[in-house]
Amino acid sequence: MRPEQKRNNMEITKDTRLTDLIAQYPWLKGEMAKVNEKFKMINTPVGKIMLGKATIAEMSKKSGMEVEAIIERIKGLINQHINQ
């Protein structure tokens, strides 16, 4: 088993903080715009401030996407990254 596969065990829920996701999957920060165009702001100075506070549920409210859709897209990115 590759080391990256061990990191695919994180449970992602509506209460998962974005900062925890980025800590587990640092490359995800640059990929979040693939989940929703509005998540590009994560890479701005204001976005960095929000990183520590934002949960999936809050991201859902700000983006207009359903919580489950965000979770599924993030999981898809993680799986895609691991399977490369």
Phi and psi restraints in degrees (value plus and minus 20) as a CYANA .aco file:
   2 ARG   PHI     -92.3   -52.3
   2 ARG   PSI     131.4   171.4
   3 PRO   PHI     -77.2   -37.2
   3 PRO   PSI     -54.3   -14.3
   4 GLU   PHI     -84.1   -44.1
   4 GLU   PSI     -51.5   -11.5
   5 GLN   PHI     -86.4   -46.4
   5 GLN   PSI     -51.0   -11.0
   6 LYS   PHI     -85.2   -45.2
   6 LYS   PSI     -45.4    -5.4
   7 ARG   PHI    -106.1   -66.1
   7 ARG   PSI     -17.4    22.6
   8 ASN   PHI    -109.2   -69.2
   8 ASN   PSI      -7.6    32.4
   9 ASN   PHI    -111.7   -71.7
   9 ASN   PSI     -23.0    17.0
  10 MET   PHI     -86.2   -46.2
  10 MET   PSI     107.8   147.8
  11 GLU   PHI    -101.0   -61.0
  11 GLU   PSI     109.8   149.8
  12 ILE   PHI    -131.9   -91.9
  12 ILE   PSI     100.6   140.6
  13 THR   PHI    -149.2  -109.2
  13 THR   PSI     160.0   200.0
  14 LYS   PHI     -82.9   -42.9
  14 LYS   PSI     -41.7    -1.7
  15 ASP   PHI    -114.1   -74.1
  15 ASP   PSI     -22.2    17.8
  16 THR   PHI     -84.8   -44.8
  16 THR   PSI     111.2   151.2
  17 ARG   PHI    -104.3   -64.3
  17 ARG   PSI     120.9   160.9
  18 LEU   PHI     -79.1   -39.1
  18 LEU   PSI     -58.1   -18.1
  19 THR   PHI     -81.5   -41.5
  19 THR   PSI     -54.7   -14.7
  20 ASP   PHI     -89.0   -49.0
  20 ASP   PSI     -59.3   -19.3
  21 LEU   PHI     -82.0   -42.0
  21 LEU   PSI     -65.0   -25.0
  22 ILE   PHI     -86.6   -46.6
  22 ILE   PSI     -56.2   -16.2
  23 ALA   PHI     -84.0   -44.0
  23 ALA   PSI     -58.7   -18.7
  24 GLN   PHI     -97.5   -57.5
  24 GLN   PSI     -58.3   -18.3
  25 TYR   PHI    -149.6  -109.6
  25 TYR   PSI      58.3    98.3
  26 PRO   PHI     -74.8   -34.8
  26 PRO   PSI     -53.9   -13.9
  27 TRP   PHI     -85.9   -45.9
  27 TRP   PSI     -40.0     0.0
  28 LEU   PHI     -84.4   -44.4
  28 LEU   PSI     -49.0    -9.0
  29 LYS   PHI     -75.3   -35.3
  29 LYS   PSI     -62.7   -22.7
  30 GLY   PHI     -97.5   -57.5
  30 GLY   PSI     -30.3     9.7
  31 GLU   PHI    -123.9   -83.9
  31 GLU   PSI     -27.1    12.9
  32 MET   PHI     -82.9   -42.9
  32 MET   PSI     -44.8    -4.8
  33 ALA   PHI     -85.3   -45.3
  33 ALA   PSI     -40.5    -0.5
  34 LYS   PHI     -92.5   -52.5
  34 LYS   PSI     -43.5    -3.5
  35 VAL   PHI     -96.2   -56.2
  35 VAL   PSI     -67.3   -27.3
  36 ASN   PHI    -178.9  -138.9
  36 ASN   PSI     115.6   155.6
  37 GLU   PHI     -73.9   -33.9
  37 GLU   PSI     -53.2   -13.2
  38 LYS   PHI     -86.6   -46.6
  38 LYS   PSI     -38.9     1.1
  39 PHE   PHI     -99.7   -59.7
  39 PHE   PSI     -18.2    21.8
  40 LYS   PHI     -78.9   -38.9
  40 LYS   PSI     -51.5   -11.5
  41 MET   PHI     -82.3   -42.3
  41 MET   PSI     -34.9     5.1
  42 ILE   PHI     -77.2   -37.2
  42 ILE   PSI     -49.3    -9.3
  43 ASN   PHI    -109.3   -69.3
  43 ASN   PSI     -11.3    28.7
  44 THR   PHI    -120.3   -80.3
  44 THR   PSI     145.9   185.9
  45 PRO   PHI     -77.3   -37.3
  45 PRO   PSI     -60.4   -20.4
  46 VAL   PHI     -86.5   -46.5
  46 VAL   PSI     -59.1   -19.1
  47 GLY   PHI     -81.9   -41.9
  47 GLY   PSI     -56.8   -16.8
  48 LYS   PHI     -82.4   -42.4
  48 LYS   PSI     -56.6   -16.6
  49 ILE   PHI     -86.7   -46.7
  49 ILE   PSI     -62.1   -22.1
  50 MET   PHI     -92.6   -52.6
  50 MET   PSI     -43.8    -3.8
  51 LEU   PHI     -71.5   -31.5
  51 LEU   PSI     -62.3   -22.3
  52 GLY   PHI     -90.9   -50.9
  52 GLY   PSI     -38.7     1.3
  53 LYS   PHI    -127.5   -87.5
  53 LYS   PSI     -48.5    -8.5
  54 ALA   PHI     -91.4   -51.4
  54 ALA   PSI     113.0   153.0
  55 THR   PHI    -128.2   -88.2
  55 THR   PSI     150.4   190.4
  56 ILE   PHI     -79.4   -39.4
  56 ILE   PSI     -60.3   -20.3
  57 ALA   PHI     -81.1   -41.1
  57 ALA   PSI     -62.1   -22.1
  58 GLU   PHI     -88.3   -48.3
  58 GLU   PSI     -57.3   -17.3
  59 MET   PHI     -83.5   -43.5
  59 MET   PSI     -55.9   -15.9
  60 SER   PHI     -82.2   -42.2
  60 SER   PSI     -66.3   -26.3
  61 LYS   PHI     -82.4   -42.4
  61 LYS   PSI     -63.3   -23.3
  62 LYS   PHI     -90.8   -50.8
  62 LYS   PSI     -52.3   -12.3
  63 SER   PHI    -115.1   -75.1
  63 SER   PSI     -40.6    -0.6
  64 GLY   PHI      63.8   103.8
  64 GLY   PSI     -16.7    23.3
  65 MET   PHI    -109.1   -69.1
  65 MET   PSI     129.9   169.9
  66 GLU   PHI     -88.4   -48.4
  66 GLU   PSI     127.3   167.3
  67 VAL   PHI     -74.5   -34.5
  67 VAL   PSI     -68.4   -28.4
  68 GLU   PHI     -82.1   -42.1
  68 GLU   PSI     -54.9   -14.9
  69 ALA   PHI     -86.2   -46.2
  69 ALA   PSI     -61.4   -21.4
  70 ILE   PHI     -83.6   -43.6
  70 ILE   PSI     -67.3   -27.3
  71 ILE   PHI     -79.7   -39.7
  71 ILE   PSI     -65.8   -25.8
  72 GLU   PHI     -83.3   -43.3
  72 GLU   PSI     -60.7   -20.7
  73 ARG   PHI     -87.3   -47.3
  73 ARG   PSI     -59.8   -19.8
  74 ILE   PHI     -84.7   -44.7
  74 ILE   PSI     -65.0   -25.0
  75 LYS   PHI     -80.7   -40.7
  75 LYS   PSI     -58.6   -18.6
  76 GLY   PHI     -82.5   -42.5
  76 GLY   PSI     -63.1   -23.1
  77 LEU   PHI     -82.9   -42.9
  77 LEU   PSI     -62.0   -22.0
  78 ILE   PHI     -82.9   -42.9
  78 ILE   PSI     -67.8   -27.8
  79 ASN   PHI     -82.7   -42.7
  79 ASN   PSI     -60.4   -20.4
  80 GLN   PHI     -82.3   -42.3
  80 GLN   PSI     -62.5   -22.5
  81 HIS   PHI     -85.6   -45.6
  81 HIS   PSI     -63.0   -23.0
  82 ILE   PHI     -87.1   -47.1
  82 ILE   PSI     -55.5   -15.5
  83 ASN   PHI    -104.2   -64.2
  83 ASN   PSI     -18.0    22.0
